[in-house]
């Protein structure tokens, strides 16, 4: 009797699994930005309440198997999360809107990677472009004086137009090179001329200065 019951239970589970698989359909689509209508690569597409999910490709496209009636959750750093219930359509295109609050919690590191500030293993400080403009300093390095904790800025000479030296982690150095790495729009800059003997190794901190689209610089 027990063997018969066990057989019936196993058969029932197989039928349920087969029915669930038969109901799943392939959903594909394109995820774009509501700001400039460009594709959003790396966006997360997940089935709500499950561990099933995928990410969009470099051109913003995705494909996922999901049963009708399930909810797809579309998310990406800097955009508001959007939820869409799967119906009979096999194509679901999504337009994500900018989330200004989320952007304020994200920093672009010196490696060009967007990460949440709380997820970084080191301290990050931001200086708004307006603060630099309001300082009325002709030298952008001097404009950072007193605005970032732990940063020391000194002039290399007393002559007008003399370059400035920035120290982020103090003046002690085994190699004699204690200047930070400057990254402007993702490009390492040799700061030998403007701020002393620097080079482009990042052993003593990094100064990231976005110029084109970002409103603040991270240090």
C-alpha positions in Angstrom: 0.0 0.0 0.0 2.8 2.4 0.9 4.6 1.6 -2.4 1.4 2.5 -4.3 1.0 5.8 -2.5 4.7 6.6 -3.1 4.2 5.9 -6.8 1.1 8.1 -7.0 2.9 11.0 -5.3 5.9 10.7 -7.6 3.7 10.6 -10.6 1.8 13.7 -9.4 5.0 15.7 -8.9 6.1 14.8 -12.4 2.8 15.9 -13.9 3.0 19.2 -12.0 6.5 19.8 -13.1 5.6 19.0 -16.7 2.6 21.3 -16.6 4.7 24.1 -15.1 7.3 23.7 -17.8 4.7 23.6 -20.6 3.2 26.9 -19.4 6.6 28.7 -19.5 7.0 30.9 -22.6 10.1 32.7 -24.0 9.9 36.4 -23.5 12.3 38.8 -25.2 12.6 42.5 -25.6 14.7 45.6 -25.5 15.4 47.8 -22.4 16.1 51.5 -23.2 16.6 54.7 -21.3 13.7 57.2 -21.1 16.2 60.1 -21.2 17.9 59.6 -24.5 16.3 56.4 -25.8 19.6 54.5 -25.8 19.8 50.9 -24.9 20.6 49.9 -21.3 23.2 47.1 -21.1 23.6 45.2 -17.9 20.0 45.8 -16.7 18.6 43.0 -14.4 15.5 41.2 -15.6 14.2 38.9 -12.8 11.0 36.9 -12.1 9.5 38.4 -8.9 9.6 36.1 -5.9 12.0 33.7 -7.6 15.8 33.4 -8.2 15.2 33.2 -12.0 16.7 36.1 -13.9 19.0 37.4 -16.6 20.7 40.6 -17.7 20.5 42.6 -20.9 23.2 42.3 -23.5 25.5 45.1 -24.7 22.7 46.3 -27.0 20.0 46.2 -24.3 18.3 43.0 -25.4 17.2 40.1 -23.2 15.5 36.7 -23.3 13.9 34.9 -20.4 11.6 31.9 -19.9 8.6 32.7 -17.7 5.0 31.5 -17.2 2.2 33.9 -18.0 0.9 35.8 -15.0 4.3 36.1 -13.4 5.8 39.5 -12.8 9.1 40.6 -14.4 11.2 43.1 -12.5 13.5 45.4 -14.5 16.2 47.3 -12.6 19.5 49.0 -13.1 21.6 51.4 -11.1 20.5 55.0 -11.7 17.0 54.0 -13.0 13.7 53.4 -11.2 12.7 49.8 -10.9 9.8 48.7 -13.2 7.5 45.7 -12.8 5.5 44.2 -15.7 3.0 41.3 -15.6 3.6 38.7 -18.3 0.6 38.2 -20.6 0.1 36.7 -24.0 2.7 38.9 -25.7 6.1 37.3 -26.4 7.9 40.7 -26.7 8.1 43.1 -23.8 10.1 46.3 -24.5 10.8 48.4 -21.4 11.7 52.1 -21.0 13.5 52.8 -17.7 13.3 56.3 -16.2 16.2 58.1 -14.4 16.2 57.9 -10.6 18.0 61.0 -9.4 17.9 59.8 -5.8 19.6 56.6 -6.8 22.3 58.4 -8.8 23.2 60.5 -5.7 24.2 57.2 -4.0 26.4 55.9 -6.8 30.0 56.7 -7.5 32.0 56.1 -10.7 35.4 54.7 -9.5 38.8 55.3 -11.1 38.3 52.1 -13.0 35.1 53.4 -14.6 32.9 51.1 -12.7 29.6 52.3 -11.2 29.1 51.2 -7.6 27.0 52.1 -4.7 28.9 54.1 -2.2 28.0 51.8 0.7 29.3 48.8 -1.3 32.8 50.2 -1.7 35.6 49.0 0.7 37.1 52.4 1.0 36.1 56.0 1.7 34.7 58.2 -1.1 34.1 61.9 -0.9 32.5 64.2 -3.5 33.1 67.8 -4.4 30.4 69.5 -6.4 31.4 71.4 -9.5 29.6 74.5 -8.1 31.9 74.4 -5.0 34.9 74.6 -7.3 33.5 77.4 -9.3 32.5 79.4 -6.2 36.1 79.1 -4.9 37.3 81.3 -7.8 40.6 79.6 -7.9 42.4 79.5 -11.2 44.0 76.2 -10.2 41.5 73.4 -9.8 43.8 71.6 -7.3 43.9 74.7 -5.0 40.1 74.8 -5.3 39.9 71.5 -3.4 41.8 72.9 -0.4 39.7 72.4 2.8 36.9 70.6 1.0 38.1 67.0 1.3 39.1 65.4 4.6 42.7 64.1 4.7 43.8 65.9 1.6 46.8 68.2 1.9 47.5 70.8 -0.8 50.6 72.9 -0.9 52.2 75.2 -3.5 55.5 74.0 -5.1 56.8 77.6 -5.1 55.9 81.2 -4.3 55.9 82.5 -7.9 52.5 83.3 -9.5 51.2 80.4 -11.4 53.3 77.9 -9.5 52.0 74.3 -9.6 50.4 72.7 -6.6 51.0 69.4 -4.9 48.2 67.2 -3.5 48.8 64.5 -0.9 46.0 62.2 0.0 47.6 59.7 2.4 50.4 61.8 3.9 53.9 62.6 2.7 55.6 59.3 3.6 56.7 57.2 0.7 59.1 54.4 0.1 59.5 55.2 -3.6 59.4 59.0 -3.4 56.2 59.1 -5.5 53.2 60.1 -3.3 51.0 61.9 -5.8 47.5 60.6 -6.5 46.3 59.1 -9.8 44.2 61.6 -11.8 41.5 60.2 -14.0 39.6 62.6 -16.3 36.7 61.0 -18.1 38.2 57.6 -17.6 41.6 58.6 -19.0 44.7 58.5 -16.6 46.5 61.8 -16.7 50.2 62.3 -16.2 50.2 65.1 -13.6 54.0 65.7 -13.6 53.8 69.2 -15.0 50.7 70.6 -13.2 51.2 69.1 -9.7 54.7 67.9 -9.3 56.2 64.4 -9.8 53.1 62.2 -10.0 53.0 59.6 -12.7 49.9 57.5 -13.3 50.1 54.7 -10.6 47.3 54.7 -8.2 49.1 53.5 -5.1 48.4 56.7 -3.1 44.7 57.4 -3.9 42.8 58.5 -6.9 41.2 61.7 -8.1 38.4 61.2 -10.5 37.3 64.3 -12.5 34.4 63.7 -14.8 34.0 66.7 -17.2 31.4 65.9 -19.7 28.2 64.5 -18.1 28.8 64.2 -14.4 28.2 67.0 -11.9 30.7 66.1 -9.2 34.2 64.7 -8.9 34.9 61.8 -6.5 38.1 61.6 -4.4 
